[in-house]
Structures are given as C-alpha cells and as structure tokens.
Amino acid sequence: MNAMNPQTTRPIPAYGHSAVDYEQRVDYERLRAYRLERARAALASSECGAFLLFDFYNIRYTTQTWIGGALGDKMTRYALLTRGGEPVLWDFGSAARHHQLYAPWLRPENSRAGMLGMRGAISPEVGLMRSAVTEIKGMLEDAGIADLPVGVDIVEPPFLFEMQRQGLKVVDAQQLMLDARQIKSSDEIALLSMAAAMVDGVYQDIVEALKPGVRENEIVALANKRLYEMGSDQVEAINAVSGERCNPHPHNFSDRIIRPGDQAFFDIIQSYNGYRTCYYRTFAVGSSTSSQRDAYTKAREWMDAAIAIVKPGIGTDQVARVWPAANEFGFASEMAAFGLQFGHGLGLGLHERPIISRLNSLDSPVEIQEGMVFALETYCPASDGFSAARIEEEVVVTADGAQVLTRFPAQELFVANRY
C-alpha cells in the first residue's frame, strides 16, 4: 500500500469534509487496514508473541477506537494483538457495548469491558489486575504463544509485577509501535492537512482579536471555541505567551493582559479525527520594534534552512546542525534549551518519530523517509531581553522534499491590528 499520494507536486488538500460521494477523500476502511497492517508487521518483526497496549494512541492505531476526556490518562483501556489473531480490546464499561454496535471491524466477542483500577484508585489488592493477567495469559496459552515475550508499551508497576509473577516475560513494544506509526498513509496525511487548515482559520480569528486589553486566557478560550465548532475532537493544549513572558519561554498561558507593542506567540495543539497539530505563530500587537523584527528574521532563517534540507535519505543530525547550538542563544546546555530548536513527528500522538534536536540527533541520527510528517520549531530571543520569536511549520516528506501543511503567513513578523 502506498503511503503517499503519487501526485507529490500538487498541494496536499484540506477537505471541508472527510468523505463525500463525488470525490475520493479520506477512505476510513483503507485507513484502518493500513494501521492494523503496520502494527501486525511490527509484531511479526519482533521476538514477541503478542503486544499488550495501554498507550491510547497505540490502542487507536490497532483497534480503531477512541474514548478521551477524563478517561484519557487513567490507564483504563488495554488491547491485545497476537500473532495471527484479531485485536482484542478491554474498554471502560458501556464503551465496550458501544463498540459492538458501532465498530463492526472488531469482532463483537473481542470488545470487552475491563477495569484495572483507575491508576491505583482501586487497590491492586482487590485483584482486578490479577484476574486480567490470568485472562490474558490464558489467551496466550490458547494461541500457543505463552512462552514468547509479551511486548508492552506503557504499564503501571503493579500490573507489570503481576505479569512477571504469573510467568510472563515482558519486553518493550513502544519502540516497535512508534516505528510502525512513523510512515503516514495518504489518508493520515489528508487528516493532518485538514487539522492544520482548521488552525489556519483560528489564527485569522486570533489576529483580529489580538488587541491591547485582551488577556492571554481569552485568546485560549476563543481558540478552543472555534476549534470545537470546526470539528476538533480534542483541544489538547494552547500556549499563549506575550510581552515579558516570551523570554524565557514558559510553555503555558496565563491571564496576562496584552499591551500595545507586545510580541506574542501561540501554539495550537489539537486533533481532527485523532490527527494532531502543533502550530506556533508569532505576532506583534499594533506595532513592532527593530529588536522584535530582528529576532523574527533570525527564527525564520533557521526555519527556512531546516525546511530546505528536508528530503528522503538525509539524517536528522543534518537538520539539527542548521540550528544554533544552545550557547549561541543564551542557554548553558542542549538539555536546558530542549524544545526550542526542535522537530517532532505528528500523527495520533503529539510527539512521534522522528525527534529532531541537538540533544539527541547529533549522536543518534534517524534517516528521514518519504511519508514522515513532522513539525519543525525555532525560537529566537530578542535583544531587548524579554521579547522572542517562535515559529513552527508542519511538513510532509515527499519524494521531492518537504511540503508545508501550515499556511498562515509567517515569512515576516505579522503585526496584528496595526496602528
């Protein structure tokens, strides 16, 4: 199955709807088949007899199901993928019955209710974990693979200890699943493009609202409202950073009142049908200073240099080297500056492969491949000591190089509501 649309010279579209009868758009059956095929191939390439998955993104990738909100971080769901078998999902209470009705690609008997303890709120002494491991071990025995290792992505310590107590050998599956997820299909790329297009529109709303007297949290509220109106299924986080908060970058938002002449940057992290955005833009409020413009110019130069070098076959170390070292922009080490000159894969998760930075890429480079989608981020503090420019572009790696998904204007510092 081809990961990329063969028409790599044409812009990647951002459909208004994910499916219609008069154009070939996102094919969800094809998407589900691609993801499960990739997960099965990862399992087949490993020493494991099965993958036991707790990571919500891996569960979605293999079972094509999702519940989020309050349950997203409670370790309430888990899925088992065995060699030659169909995915089995244990879900939160009535969600299992819902999947039996509305997720026909899962066998009805493979959508089961399950509960392990809500991250310890139910004590392991109650025995829910013991019963779950006993059930899983029995399934592995029935499949003739109980003697093979079980790959697990993330796990609560009591569950791990119980697996070991019952004689199961546990190894890491997260590396294998991240490898499986790093090459995106044409359907995944279409959904990533649609998600980015939603944020294009939100930035238009932001620049119209970005005036003195508005608080950072009001911009966050506006963005949340617009994204959910546009069809976002999860607004994971929005950074809103202005004025003296720009340097050093706090990676959050506050209730600070935006003032004339501020530099302000925003990061919109949300998903459409599961596929994430990570999309920074920097603005000046009403007017800009030479110091702010100079910082923006430098951040843009670093961004353009990174985009220009991206193509199949190069290493992530080559991308990282076009960015300044930490001590060149005011930090003592690459650890202290991590995430400022930065690249990261995008997909069902916010931080997938490849991760690009001077902290890890120079010594352990990863080959960039066609079909990867990742975000590139640059940051430049201004000479005034408190302003800073932050730019982020999402790119798809095609046979011809990088195609940019993020379209809101960013070649020059955008002055919102110019005086």
Sine and cosine of phi, psi and omega as CSV:
sin_phi,cos_phi,sin_psi,cos_psi,sin_omega,cos_omega
0.00,0.00,0.80,-0.61,0.01,-1.00
-0.94,0.34,0.73,-0.68,0.04,-1.00
-0.97,0.25,-0.62,0.78,-0.13,-0.99
-0.96,-0.29,0.48,-0.88,0.22,-0.98
-0.90,0.43,0.78,-0.62,-0.06,-1.00
-0.90,0.43,-0.33,0.94,0.00,-1.00
-0.99,0.10,0.92,0.39,-0.12,-0.99
-0.95,0.32,-0.27,0.96,-0.02,-1.00
-0.99,0.14,-0.21,0.98,0.01,-1.00
-1.00,-0.03,0.51,-0.86,0.06,-1.00
-0.87,0.49,0.60,-0.80,0.08,-1.00
-0.95,0.30,0.83,-0.56,-0.11,-0.99
-0.96,0.28,0.34,-0.94,0.14,-0.99
-0.84,-0.55,0.99,-0.10,-0.11,-0.99
-0.94,0.35,0.54,-0.84,0.08,-1.00
-0.95,0.32,-0.55,0.84,0.11,-0.99
-0.77,-0.63,0.41,-0.91,-0.06,-1.00
-0.98,0.19,-0.30,0.96,0.02,-1.00
-0.44,-0.90,0.69,-0.72,0.12,-0.99
-0.63,-0.77,0.15,-0.99,-0.04,-1.00
-1.00,0.02,-0.18,0.98,-0.15,-0.99
-0.95,-0.32,-0.02,1.00,0.09,-1.00
-0.61,-0.79,0.47,-0.88,0.15,-0.99
-0.99,0.14,0.92,-0.40,-0.02,-1.00
-0.86,-0.51,-0.78,-0.62,0.04,-1.00
-0.98,0.22,0.81,-0.59,0.05,-1.00
-0.97,-0.25,0.98,-0.22,-0.14,-0.99
-0.95,0.32,-0.53,0.85,0.09,-1.00
-0.89,0.46,-0.68,0.74,0.04,-1.00
-0.91,0.42,-0.64,0.77,0.03,-1.00
-0.88,0.48,-0.74,0.67,-0.01,-1.00
-0.89,0.45,-0.66,0.75,-0.01,-1.00
-0.91,0.42,-0.65,0.76,0.00,-1.00
-0.88,0.47,-0.73,0.68,-0.06,-1.00
-0.91,0.42,-0.70,0.71,0.00,-1.00
-0.92,0.40,-0.61,0.79,0.05,-1.00
-0.87,0.49,-0.67,0.74,0.01,-1.00
-0.91,0.41,-0.66,0.75,0.02,-1.00
-0.91,0.42,-0.66,0.75,0.02,-1.00
-0.90,0.43,-0.62,0.78,0.03,-1.00
-0.91,0.42,-0.61,0.79,0.05,-1.00
-0.90,0.44,-0.66,0.75,0.03,-1.00
-0.91,0.42,-0.70,0.72,-0.03,-1.00
-0.90,0.44,-0.49,0.87,-0.03,-1.00
-0.99,0.16,-0.10,0.99,-0.12,-0.99
-0.97,-0.23,0.03,-1.00,0.09,-1.00
-0.99,0.10,-0.05,1.00,-0.18,-0.98
-0.99,0.11,0.51,-0.86,0.18,-0.98
-1.00,0.06,-0.40,0.92,-0.04,-1.00
-0.37,-0.93,0.40,-0.92,0.21,-0.98
-0.96,-0.30,0.75,-0.66,0.15,-0.99
-0.93,-0.37,0.91,-0.42,-0.23,-0.97
-0.92,-0.40,0.79,-0.62,0.09,-1.00
-0.92,-0.40,-0.39,0.92,0.03,-1.00
-0.88,0.47,0.84,-0.55,-0.08,-1.00
-0.84,0.54,-0.56,0.83,-0.04,-1.00
-0.96,0.28,-0.60,0.80,0.09,-1.00
-0.92,0.38,-0.60,0.80,0.06,-1.00
-0.89,0.46,-0.70,0.71,0.01,-1.00
-0.90,0.44,-0.63,0.78,-0.04,-1.00
-0.89,0.45,-0.59,0.80,-0.09,-1.00
-0.99,-0.11,-0.52,0.85,-0.05,-1.00
-0.96,-0.29,-0.21,0.98,0.00,-1.00
0.87,0.49,0.61,0.79,0.05,-1.00
-0.78,-0.63,0.35,-0.94,-0.03,-1.00
-0.41,-0.91,0.74,-0.68,0.35,-0.94
-0.70,-0.72,0.65,-0.76,-0.10,-1.00
-0.80,-0.60,-0.74,-0.68,0.02,-1.00
0.86,0.51,-0.72,-0.70,-0.09,-1.00
-0.90,0.43,-0.35,0.94,-0.06,-1.00
-1.00,-0.01,-0.06,1.00,-0.15,-0.99
-0.91,0.40,-0.37,0.93,-0.04,-1.00
-0.83,-0.56,0.37,0.93,-0.11,-0.99
-0.98,-0.20,0.06,1.00,-0.02,-1.00
0.83,0.56,0.65,0.76,-0.07,-1.00
-1.00,-0.02,-0.29,0.96,-0.12,-0.99
-0.86,-0.51,0.52,-0.85,0.08,-1.00
-0.45,-0.89,0.45,-0.89,-0.06,-1.00
-0.71,-0.71,0.55,-0.84,0.01,-1.00
-0.87,-0.49,0.81,-0.59,0.10,-1.00
-0.86,-0.50,0.89,-0.46,-0.03,-1.00
-0.95,-0.30,0.37,-0.93,0.07,-1.00
-0.86,0.51,0.85,-0.53,0.03,-1.00
0.98,0.21,0.00,1.00,-0.05,-1.00
-0.96,-0.29,0.16,-0.99,0.07,-1.00
-1.00,-0.02,0.49,-0.87,0.02,-1.00
-0.87,0.49,0.64,-0.77,0.10,-1.00
-0.88,-0.48,0.74,-0.67,-0.08,-1.00
-0.84,-0.54,0.77,-0.64,0.17,-0.99
-0.97,-0.26,0.85,-0.53,-0.15,-0.99
-0.81,-0.59,0.09,-1.00,-0.11,-0.99
-0.98,0.21,0.97,-0.25,0.14,-0.99
0.76,0.65,-0.87,-0.49,-0.12,-0.99
-0.94,0.34,-0.23,0.97,0.07,-1.00
-0.86,0.51,-0.52,0.85,0.02,-1.00
-0.90,0.44,-0.69,0.72,0.04,-1.00
-0.91,0.41,-0.60,0.80,0.04,-1.00
-0.86,0.51,-0.69,0.72,0.01,-1.00
-0.90,0.43,-0.57,0.82,0.04,-1.00
-0.88,0.48,-0.52,0.85,-0.01,-1.00
-1.00,0.10,-0.61,0.79,-0.23,-0.97
-0.87,-0.49,-0.01,1.00,0.03,-1.00
-0.83,-0.56,0.95,0.32,-0.13,-0.99
-0.92,0.39,-0.21,0.98,0.05,-1.00
-0.95,0.30,-0.29,0.96,0.15,-0.99
-1.00,-0.04,0.74,-0.67,0.11,-0.99
-0.86,0.50,0.68,-0.73,-0.06,-1.00
-0.81,0.59,-0.64,0.77,-0.01,-1.00
-0.95,0.32,-0.21,0.98,0.00,-1.00
-1.00,-0.10,0.03,1.00,0.12,-0.99
-0.95,-0.31,0.96,-0.28,-0.20,-0.98
-0.82,-0.58,0.51,-0.86,0.14,-0.99
-0.97,0.25,0.60,-0.80,0.01,-1.00
-0.46,-0.89,0.41,-0.91,0.04,-1.00
-0.40,-0.92,0.77,-0.64,-0.02,-1.00
-0.93,-0.38,-0.35,0.94,0.06,-1.00
0.62,-0.78,0.08,1.00,0.06,-1.00
0.81,0.58,0.81,0.59,0.01,-1.00
0.81,0.59,0.71,0.70,0.12,-0.99
1.00,-0.05,-0.10,0.99,0.01,-1.00
-0.88,0.47,-0.57,0.82,0.22,-0.98
-0.99,-0.15,0.86,-0.51,-0.10,-1.00
-0.87,0.50,0.61,-0.79,0.11,-0.99
-0.84,0.54,-0.38,0.93,0.00,-1.00
-0.91,0.41,-0.34,0.94,0.03,-1.00
-0.90,0.43,-0.50,0.86,0.09,-1.00
0.97,-0.24,0.10,1.00,-0.01,-1.00
-0.90,0.44,-0.66,0.75,0.02,-1.00
-0.92,0.38,-0.65,0.76,0.01,-1.00
-0.87,0.49,-0.70,0.72,0.01,-1.00
-0.91,0.42,-0.65,0.76,-0.01,-1.00
-0.90,0.44,-0.70,0.71,-0.01,-1.00
-0.91,0.41,-0.63,0.77,0.04,-1.00
-0.87,0.50,-0.69,0.73,0.03,-1.00
-0.89,0.46,-0.72,0.69,-0.01,-1.00
-0.90,0.44,-0.70,0.72,0.01,-1.00
-0.87,0.49,-0.64,0.77,0.04,-1.00
-0.88,0.47,-0.63,0.78,0.03,-1.00
-0.91,0.40,-0.63,0.78,0.04,-1.00
-0.92,0.40,-0.63,0.78,0.04,-1.00
-0.90,0.43,-0.68,0.73,0.01,-1.00
-0.88,0.47,-0.55,0.84,0.00,-1.00
-1.00,0.10,-0.08,1.00,0.02,-1.00
0.96,0.27,0.44,0.90,-0.07,-1.00
-0.81,-0.59,0.27,0.96,-0.06,-1.00
-0.91,0.41,-0.36,0.93,0.00,-1.00
-1.00,0.09,-0.17,0.99,0.02,-1.00
-1.00,0.02,0.43,-0.90,0.03,-1.00
-0.88,0.47,0.45,-0.89,0.11,-0.99
-0.96,-0.29,0.84,-0.55,0.05,-1.00
-1.00,0.09,0.80,-0.60,0.00,-1.00
-0.84,-0.54,0.65,-0.76,-0.03,-1.00
-1.00,0.03,-0.88,0.48,0.12,-0.99
-0.72,-0.69,0.45,-0.89,-0.12,-0.99
-0.35,-0.94,0.52,-0.85,0.15,-0.99
-0.97,0.24,0.65,-0.76,-0.03,-1.00
-0.79,0.61,-0.69,0.72,-0.01,-1.00
-0.88,0.48,-0.55,0.84,0.03,-1.00
-0.94,0.35,-0.67,0.75,0.06,-1.00
-0.86,0.50,-0.71,0.70,-0.02,-1.00
-0.89,0.46,-0.60,0.80,0.00,-1.00
-0.93,0.37,-0.64,0.77,0.06,-1.00
-0.86,0.50,-0.69,0.72,0.00,-1.00
-0.92,0.38,-0.61,0.79,0.01,-1.00
-0.89,0.46,-0.57,0.82,0.00,-1.00
-1.00,0.03,0.16,0.99,0.17,-0.99
1.00,0.00,0.25,0.97,0.03,-1.00
-1.00,-0.01,0.70,-0.71,0.08,-1.00
-1.00,0.03,0.83,-0.56,-0.08,-1.00
-0.95,-0.32,0.76,-0.66,0.08,-1.00
-0.77,-0.64,0.14,-0.99,-0.06,-1.00
-0.99,0.15,0.79,-0.61,0.10,-1.00
-0.95,-0.31,-0.18,0.98,-0.08,-1.00
-0.89,0.46,-0.63,0.78,0.00,-1.00
-0.88,0.47,-0.66,0.75,0.00,-1.00
-0.92,0.39,-0.65,0.76,-0.01,-1.00
-0.94,0.34,-0.60,0.80,0.06,-1.00
-0.91,0.41,-0.61,0.79,0.10,-1.00
-0.88,0.48,-0.68,0.73,-0.02,-1.00
-0.89,0.46,-0.61,0.79,-0.12,-0.99
-0.99,0.11,-0.14,0.99,-0.19,-0.98
-0.98,0.21,-0.40,0.92,0.05,-1.00
-0.99,-0.16,0.87,-0.49,-0.12,-0.99
-1.00,-0.08,0.61,-0.79,0.09,-1.00
-0.98,0.19,0.18,-0.98,0.04,-1.00
-0.87,0.49,-0.54,0.84,0.02,-1.00
-0.94,0.34,-0.66,0.75,0.06,-1.00
-0.89,0.46,-0.66,0.75,0.00,-1.00
-0.91,0.42,-0.62,0.78,0.05,-1.00
-0.88,0.48,-0.67,0.74,0.01,-1.00
-0.93,0.37,-0.61,0.79,0.07,-1.00
-0.90,0.43,-0.61,0.79,0.05,-1.00
-0.91,0.41,-0.66,0.75,0.03,-1.00
-0.90,0.44,-0.66,0.75,0.03,-1.00
-0.88,0.47,-0.67,0.74,0.02,-1.00
-0.91,0.42,-0.62,0.78,0.00,-1.00
-0.90,0.44,-0.55,0.83,0.08,-1.00
-0.88,0.48,-0.67,0.75,-0.01,-1.00
-0.95,0.31,-0.54,0.84,0.14,-0.99
-0.76,0.65,-0.75,0.66,-0.03,-1.00
-0.92,0.39,-0.61,0.79,0.01,-1.00
-0.91,0.42,-0.59,0.80,0.04,-1.00
-0.91,0.42,-0.53,0.85,0.11,-0.99
-0.89,0.46,-0.66,0.75,0.06,-1.00
-0.89,0.46,-0.63,0.78,-0.04,-1.00
-0.92,0.40,-0.71,0.70,-0.05,-1.00
-0.92,0.40,-0.46,0.89,0.07,-1.00
-0.96,0.29,-0.50,0.86,-0.03,-1.00
-1.00,-0.03,-0.22,0.97,-0.17,-0.99
-0.98,0.18,1.00,0.03,-0.06,-1.00
-0.72,-0.70,0.37,-0.93,0.08,-1.00
-0.82,0.57,0.65,-0.76,0.00,-1.00
0.99,-0.15,-0.32,0.95,0.06,-1.00
-0.99,0.17,0.61,-0.79,0.02,-1.00
-1.00,-0.07,0.43,-0.90,0.05,-1.00
-0.82,0.57,-0.69,0.73,-0.04,-1.00
-0.92,0.40,-0.43,0.91,0.08,-1.00
-0.93,0.36,-0.60,0.80,0.08,-1.00
-0.91,0.41,-0.64,0.77,0.05,-1.00
-0.88,0.47,-0.68,0.74,0.02,-1.00
-0.90,0.44,-0.69,0.73,0.03,-1.00
-0.86,0.52,-0.73,0.68,-0.04,-1.00
-0.90,0.43,-0.68,0.74,0.04,-1.00
-0.85,0.52,-0.74,0.67,-0.03,-1.00
-0.86,0.51,-0.75,0.66,-0.05,-1.00
-0.91,0.41,-0.64,0.77,-0.02,-1.00
-0.91,0.42,-0.70,0.71,0.02,-1.00
-0.92,0.39,-0.57,0.82,0.10,-1.00
-0.89,0.46,-0.56,0.83,-0.05,-1.00
-0.99,0.12,-0.11,0.99,0.07,-1.00
0.93,-0.36,0.16,0.99,0.06,-1.00
-0.87,0.50,0.64,-0.77,0.07,-1.00
-0.99,-0.15,-0.17,0.99,0.10,-1.00
-0.30,-0.95,0.87,-0.50,0.19,-0.98
-1.00,-0.09,0.98,-0.22,-0.14,-0.99
-0.97,0.25,-0.68,0.74,-0.02,-1.00
-0.20,-0.98,0.49,-0.87,0.15,-0.99
-0.71,-0.70,0.87,-0.50,0.13,-0.99
-1.00,0.06,0.71,-0.70,0.11,-0.99
-0.72,-0.69,0.92,-0.40,-0.18,-0.98
-0.73,-0.69,0.82,-0.58,-0.09,-1.00
-0.64,-0.77,0.35,-0.94,0.11,-0.99
0.83,0.55,-0.73,-0.68,-0.06,-1.00
-0.93,0.37,-0.22,0.98,0.04,-1.00
-0.97,0.22,-0.18,0.98,-0.08,-1.00
-0.94,0.34,-0.43,0.90,-0.11,-0.99
-0.62,-0.78,0.94,-0.33,0.08,1.00
-0.98,0.21,0.39,-0.92,-0.03,-1.00
-0.93,0.37,0.85,-0.52,-0.04,-1.00
-1.00,0.01,-0.22,0.97,0.01,-1.00
0.88,0.48,0.65,0.76,0.06,-1.00
-0.36,-0.93,-0.21,-0.98,0.15,-0.99
-0.76,-0.64,0.25,-0.97,0.00,-1.00
-0.64,-0.77,-0.21,-0.98,0.08,-1.00
-0.98,-0.21,0.37,0.93,-0.01,-1.00
-0.85,0.52,0.64,-0.77,0.06,-1.00
-1.00,0.10,0.81,-0.58,-0.01,-1.00
-0.97,0.24,0.69,-0.73,-0.12,-0.99
-0.85,-0.52,0.31,-0.95,0.00,-1.00
-0.84,0.54,0.69,-0.72,0.05,-1.00
0.99,0.14,0.00,1.00,0.04,-1.00
-0.89,0.45,0.52,-0.85,0.33,-0.95
-1.00,-0.07,0.66,-0.75,-0.05,-1.00
-0.62,-0.78,0.69,-0.72,0.09,-1.00
-0.76,-0.65,0.43,-0.90,-0.12,-0.99
-0.69,-0.73,0.54,-0.84,0.11,-0.99
-0.79,-0.61,0.80,-0.60,-0.04,-1.00
-0.92,-0.39,0.92,-0.40,-0.05,-1.00
-0.90,-0.43,0.95,-0.32,-0.06,-1.00
-0.46,-0.89,0.10,-0.99,0.00,-1.00
-0.67,-0.75,0.51,-0.86,0.12,-0.99
-0.86,-0.51,0.86,-0.51,-0.11,-0.99
0.76,0.66,0.59,0.80,0.08,-1.00
1.00,-0.06,-0.26,0.97,-0.15,-0.99
-0.99,-0.13,0.80,-0.60,-0.29,-0.96
-1.00,0.09,0.41,-0.91,0.30,-0.95
-0.89,-0.45,0.48,-0.88,0.25,-0.97
-0.59,-0.81,0.95,-0.32,-0.41,-0.91
-0.50,-0.87,1.00,-0.08,0.03,-1.00
-1.00,0.02,0.56,-0.83,0.25,-0.97
-0.61,-0.79,0.56,-0.83,0.01,-1.00
-0.90,-0.43,0.66,-0.75,0.01,-1.00
-0.74,-0.68,0.38,-0.92,0.25,-0.97
-0.96,-0.27,0.53,-0.85,-0.09,-1.00
-0.98,-0.20,0.98,-0.21,0.06,-1.00
0.99,0.11,-0.67,0.74,-0.01,-1.00
-0.38,-0.92,0.19,-0.98,0.00,-1.00
-0.66,-0.75,0.38,-0.92,0.03,-1.00
-0.98,-0.22,0.27,-0.96,0.05,-1.00
-0.90,0.45,-0.57,0.82,0.03,-1.00
-0.89,0.46,-0.69,0.72,0.03,-1.00
-0.91,0.41,-0.67,0.74,-0.01,-1.00
-0.92,0.40,-0.63,0.78,0.02,-1.00
-0.90,0.45,-0.68,0.73,0.02,-1.00
-0.89,0.46,-0.66,0.75,-0.01,-1.00
-0.91,0.41,-0.68,0.74,0.02,-1.00
-0.85,0.53,-0.67,0.74,-0.01,-1.00
-0.93,0.38,-0.69,0.73,0.03,-1.00
-0.88,0.48,-0.60,0.80,0.02,-1.00
-0.93,0.36,-0.62,0.78,0.03,-1.00
-0.89,0.46,-0.68,0.73,0.04,-1.00
-0.89,0.45,-0.64,0.77,0.03,-1.00
-0.90,0.43,-0.75,0.66,-0.05,-1.00
-0.89,0.46,-0.60,0.80,0.03,-1.00
-0.90,0.43,-0.63,0.78,0.01,-1.00
-0.93,0.37,-0.71,0.70,-0.01,-1.00
-0.88,0.47,-0.65,0.76,-0.07,-1.00
-0.89,0.45,-0.50,0.86,-0.09,-1.00
-1.00,0.03,-0.26,0.96,-0.10,-1.00
-0.94,0.33,0.83,-0.56,0.12,-0.99
-0.23,-0.97,0.32,-0.95,0.02,-1.00
-0.85,0.53,0.68,-0.74,0.09,-1.00
0.98,-0.19,-0.35,0.94,0.03,-1.00
-0.99,0.12,0.26,-0.97,0.02,-1.00
-0.99,-0.11,0.44,-0.90,0.05,-1.00
-0.90,0.44,-0.37,0.93,0.08,-1.00
-0.91,0.42,-0.56,0.83,0.02,-1.00
-0.92,0.39,-0.58,0.81,0.08,-1.00
-0.93,0.37,-0.73,0.68,-0.05,-1.00
-0.87,0.49,-0.53,0.85,-0.06,-1.00
-0.95,0.32,-0.32,0.95,0.04,-1.00
-0.98,0.19,-0.16,0.99,0.04,-1.00
-1.00,-0.08,0.43,-0.90,-0.02,-1.00
-0.94,0.35,0.49,-0.87,0.14,-0.99
-0.93,0.36,0.37,-0.93,-0.08,-1.00
-0.82,0.57,-0.67,0.74,-0.06,-1.00
-0.95,0.31,-0.19,0.98,0.04,-1.00
-0.99,0.15,-0.26,0.96,0.06,-1.00
-0.75,-0.66,0.52,0.85,0.26,-0.96
0.99,-0.15,0.28,0.96,0.01,-1.00
-0.86,-0.51,0.50,-0.87,-0.10,-0.99
-0.98,0.20,-0.42,0.91,-0.08,-1.00
-0.44,-0.90,0.27,-0.96,0.05,-1.00
-0.93,0.38,-0.50,0.87,0.08,-1.00
-0.90,0.44,-0.69,0.73,-0.01,-1.00
-0.92,0.38,-0.46,0.89,-0.03,-1.00
-0.99,-0.17,0.11,0.99,-0.10,-0.99
-0.86,0.51,0.66,-0.75,0.03,-1.00
1.00,-0.01,-0.04,1.00,0.00,-1.00
-1.00,-0.10,-0.75,0.67,0.22,-0.98
-0.95,-0.30,0.97,-0.25,-0.43,-0.90
-0.40,-0.92,0.57,-0.82,0.17,-0.99
-0.71,-0.71,0.54,-0.84,0.02,-1.00
-0.44,-0.90,0.62,-0.78,0.04,-1.00
-0.88,0.47,0.49,-0.87,0.05,-1.00
-0.82,-0.57,0.60,-0.80,0.07,-1.00
-0.09,-1.00,-0.75,-0.66,0.12,-0.99
-0.92,0.40,-0.48,0.88,0.09,-1.00
-0.97,-0.24,0.37,-0.93,0.01,-1.00
-0.97,0.25,-0.61,0.79,-0.03,-1.00
-0.86,-0.51,1.00,-0.02,0.06,-1.00
-0.95,-0.31,-0.22,-0.97,0.03,-1.00
-1.00,0.01,0.55,-0.83,0.03,1.00
-1.00,0.02,0.47,-0.88,0.19,-0.98
-0.99,-0.15,0.83,-0.56,-0.10,-0.99
-0.87,-0.49,0.89,-0.46,0.12,-0.99
-0.26,-0.97,0.27,-0.96,0.07,-1.00
-0.94,0.35,-0.31,0.95,0.00,-1.00
-0.91,0.41,-0.66,0.75,-0.12,-0.99
-0.87,-0.50,-0.46,0.89,-0.20,-0.98
-0.98,0.19,-0.47,0.88,-0.05,-1.00
-0.92,0.40,-0.61,0.79,-0.03,-1.00
-1.00,-0.06,-0.43,0.90,-0.05,-1.00
-0.72,-0.69,0.93,0.37,-0.06,-1.00
-0.94,0.34,0.46,-0.89,0.07,-1.00
-0.89,-0.45,0.66,-0.75,0.03,-1.00
-0.96,0.27,0.77,-0.64,0.06,-1.00
-0.98,0.20,0.72,-0.70,-0.09,-1.00
-0.81,-0.58,0.47,-0.88,0.10,-0.99
-0.86,0.52,0.70,-0.72,-0.02,-1.00
0.99,-0.14,-0.18,0.98,0.13,-0.99
-0.95,0.32,0.55,-0.84,0.14,-0.99
-0.78,-0.62,0.81,-0.59,0.03,-1.00
-0.53,-0.85,0.33,-0.94,0.06,-1.00
-0.99,-0.17,0.61,-0.79,0.10,-1.00
-0.90,-0.43,0.74,-0.67,-0.08,-1.00
-0.80,-0.61,0.71,-0.70,0.13,-0.99
-0.79,-0.61,0.40,-0.92,-0.06,-1.00
-0.55,-0.84,0.75,-0.67,0.04,-1.00
-0.70,-0.72,0.89,-0.45,0.08,-1.00
-0.93,0.35,0.55,-0.84,-0.01,-1.00
-1.00,0.04,0.37,-0.93,-0.02,-1.00
-0.93,0.36,-0.24,0.97,0.04,-1.00
-0.96,0.28,-0.18,0.98,0.09,-1.00
1.00,-0.05,-0.14,0.99,-0.02,-1.00
-0.65,-0.76,-0.42,0.91,0.07,-1.00
-0.98,0.18,0.25,-0.97,0.06,-1.00
-0.25,-0.97,0.44,-0.90,0.06,-1.00
-0.94,-0.34,0.68,-0.74,0.00,-1.00
-0.72,-0.70,0.83,-0.56,-0.01,-1.00
-0.77,-0.64,0.59,-0.81,0.08,-1.00
-0.59,-0.80,0.72,-0.70,0.08,-1.00
-0.80,-0.60,0.66,-0.75,0.10,-0.99
-0.99,-0.11,0.73,-0.68,-0.07,-1.00
-0.77,-0.63,0.55,-0.84,0.15,-0.99
-0.96,-0.27,0.74,-0.67,0.03,-1.00
-1.00,0.06,0.92,-0.40,0.07,-1.00
-0.96,-0.30,0.09,-1.00,0.04,-1.00
-0.88,0.47,-0.41,0.91,-0.05,-1.00
-0.99,-0.14,0.03,1.00,-0.04,-1.00
0.81,-0.59,-0.44,-0.90,-0.07,-1.00
-1.00,-0.09,0.72,-0.70,0.17,-0.99
-0.93,-0.36,0.78,-0.62,-0.11,-0.99
-1.00,0.06,0.76,-0.65,0.03,-1.00
-1.00,-0.02,-0.44,0.90,-0.11,-0.99
-1.00,-0.01,0.89,-0.45,-0.25,-0.97
-0.93,-0.37,-0.13,0.99,-0.03,-1.00
-0.91,0.41,0.70,-0.71,-0.14,-0.99
-0.79,0.62,0.75,-0.67,-0.05,-1.00
-0.51,-0.86,0.26,0.97,0.01,-1.00
-0.96,0.28,-0.51,0.86,0.06,-1.00
-0.77,-0.64,0.34,-0.94,0.03,-1.00
-0.88,0.48,0.86,-0.50,-0.04,-1.00
-1.00,0.08,0.85,-0.52,0.05,-1.00
-0.99,-0.10,0.91,-0.42,-0.01,-1.00
-0.99,0.12,0.72,-0.70,0.07,-1.00
0.78,0.62,0.83,0.56,-0.08,-1.00
-0.85,0.52,0.66,-0.75,0.00,-1.00
-0.97,0.24,0.00,0.00,0.00,0.00
